[in-house]
Amino acid sequence: MKLGRLFPGFLAIAAMVVGLWAGASFAQEALTLEPEVVTGSRIYQSLKEVPAATYVVTTEDIERSGATELGELLSSTVPGIYISSRNGSTQEDNIKLRGIVTEVLVLMDGVPYYKASNVAGAAAYDLRSIPLEDIERIEVVKGAGSALYGSMAAAGVINIITKKPLGEGVKITGGAGTNDWREGSFSGWTSEGDFSARVWYGHSEEGESRLSWNGTVIDKNLDYDQDSGGLTLKSGPFTFSGVWGKYTSRWTYNGDEDQQKNDYSRFYVKWEGETARAILYRHEEEKEYKDPWSRSFYDDISWGAEFSKNLSWRDNLVSWGMSFRNEKLSGDTEGKRKNYAPFIEISRPVGDFILNAGLRYEIWDQDNAKDYKELNPKLSLSYQTLNGNLWYLSAGRFFAMPSFYEIAGDGVWVLPNPDLKPEKGYSYELGVKGEDEDGPWSANMFYMDMEDKIVWSDLGNWTGEYDNVNKYRAWGLELSRRWKISSLWDLELGATWMRAEEKKNNQWERARTPEWDVDASFIYTNGPLSGQVVLHYLGNRNEGQGVESNVTTVDASLEYKGKPYTIRLSAYNIFDEDYWASESWGTYYYGPERRAYLTLEYQF
């Protein structure tokens, strides 16, 4: 890769800086960075300052929810996040945000987590492969994030921040529940001076449940097993994190048994100085799929590095840096590609307002396919009132690269399309957020449109290819509020109304997504006893022919935190609402049946 190919990106960034701050003198000052980068900005020190709809799922939220998996947690705590839970053949949990699935970016401690083997309309990751045991908190920022994070960040960014060693301790957890669900985990941590370490391991499994109905045969999930473990080492400014895991699922399709095995590993090394940060990471996943007639195998490897630096320039705050990513896919599909991306973010006062500008120049160098260069700007204007409320207006460009599998195909079921282009478009936000004695609250409106949406084109004879043939647009209103009802009870409400449409064959049609998504949580706290009841309402759904229009489910959890043990009882879909979750290719997928879990945690 010649340095000359990077020049247009650096030139564009330099032009923006000069245009906004012509004539200003350059004087660098130290800016102390927080232990974790604030999601949605490389400059601000708190999510409260980020000019976007932001949400935090804390450790307390995770424990009180009684959730056993990430999807259950997100669906009950963040408004507008819709989880397709256990209704795919492999029993995966997929996330849908603002009506789209593939174009939502997940970060693990700020490191991008998506695969080169994902396909359009399905998430680039399985939420069940990210164990709750390793999660400290979650930060969610909605809206276009490509100016900061590059590809995939169209609808928003979900940053999963893992647990770090602190002090000394050991925790053991065990649980059992319906559908032969069983879970067990162990974690231990220690520290001495500026060195600390944490190790953990977890296992979960569950048995048979309904999966789908295709008109003649009711198919079933036969079983699901998962093992995962990790190690975190921290010494001064250096952090090493490693996670290993595997999950296996078996199911029936038209009465025949299929299965899929996934083995994965995730590593990163991070160095954090006072004003600079560097990360080196590597992700690998081996996936094997077998049915009575065929076998598929993929080895999906991504590794990359990023450097960023913060500085001040008169009254302006600046963050700049460079990222690199290398993707390699082998097995039934062979190929690799590289990504280079310089970026910059600048924040400065303009009268009583704060102007924030971000710019990222993406260069994708692909084997046996067209190369792409994408310039992604974002501008935000915010105003903070005397009572601390933040008003903001923003506009940003996003794009999502097609996966290497979509481009290269497998030569059997999926034909190659080397001319497949990135999905791209713009997102606009107008909102206000704040915090009072009851807690944080927010209200915002959004509009987004996408060109060159990638869809599967059926060519007959069990073959097809991925093409840029559709358009997508969505607009809506999102609300979040918490009230203190009494000394023991709180009410937390998250509501989203959204209209999403997809243009097919030059005609706009409703996209397959609920128009209403309302979650109401009644939270109880009384000393060591806490719990919550959550009502989920999905209204005016459009998930396919035959799918119910409106669905309401109820979940509940109860926790008693003693010393040194904690007992949790959680139940999902308590009234056993029988409904179709989605439809695809004439097959209707059942929503999860009633489930109940009892877990015991002992810490010493």
Sequence and secondary structure as in RCSB ss.txt:
>XXXX:A:sequence
MKLGRLFPGFLAIAAMVVGLWAGASFAQEALTLEPEVVTGSRIYQSLKEVPAATYVVTTEDIERSGATELGELLS
STVPGIYISSRNGSTQEDNIKLRGIVTEVLVLMDGVPYYKASNVAGAAAYDLRSIPLEDIERIEVVKGAGSALYG
SMAAAGVINIITKKPLGEGVKITGGAGTNDWREGSFSGWTSEGDFSARVWYGHSEEGESRLSWNGTVIDKNLDYD
QDSGGLTLKSGPFTFSGVWGKYTSRWTYNGDEDQQKNDYSRFYVKWEGETARAILYRHEEEKEYKDPWSRSFYDD
ISWGAEFSKNLSWRDNLVSWGMSFRNEKLSGDTEGKRKNYAPFIEISRPVGDFILNAGLRYEIWDQDNAKDYKEL
NPKLSLSYQTLNGNLWYLSAGRFFAMPSFYEIAGDGVWVLPNPDLKPEKGYSYELGVKGEDEDGPWSANMFYMDM
EDKIVWSDLGNWTGEYDNVNKYRAWGLELSRRWKISSLWDLELGATWMRAEEKKNNQWERARTPEWDVDASFIYT
NGPLSGQVVLHYLGNRNEGQGVESNVTTVDASLEYKGKPYTIRLSAYNIFDEDYWASESWGTYYYGPERRAYLTL
EYQF
>XXXX:A:secstr
  GGGGHHHHHHHHHHHHHHSTT           SS  TT SS SSGGGSSS EEEE HHHHHHHT SSHHHHHH
HHSTTEEEEES STT  EEEEETTBSTTEEEEETTEE   TT  TTS SS GGGS GGGEEEEEEEES  HHHH 
TT SSEEEEEEE    S EEEEEEEEETTTEEEEEEEEEEEETTEEEEEEEEEEEE  EEEEE SS EEEEEEEE
EEEEEEEEEETTEEEEEEEEEEEEEEEETTEEEEEEEEEEEEEEEEE SSEEEEEEEEEEEEEEE SS EEEEEE
EEEEEEEEEEEEETTEEEEEEEEEEEEEEEESS EEEEEEEEEEEEEEEETTEEEEEEEEEEEEEETTS  EEEE
EEEEEEEEE TTS EEEEEEEEEEE   HHHHH  SSSB   TT   EEEEEEEEEEEEEETTEEEEEEEEEEEE
EEEEEEEEEETTEEEEEEEEEEEEEEEEEEEEEE SSSEEEEEEEEEEEEEEEETTEEEE SS SEEEEEEEEEE
ETTEEEEEEEEEEES  SSTT  S EEEEEEEEEEE SSEEEEEEEESTT    EEEEETTEEEE    EEEEEE
EEE 
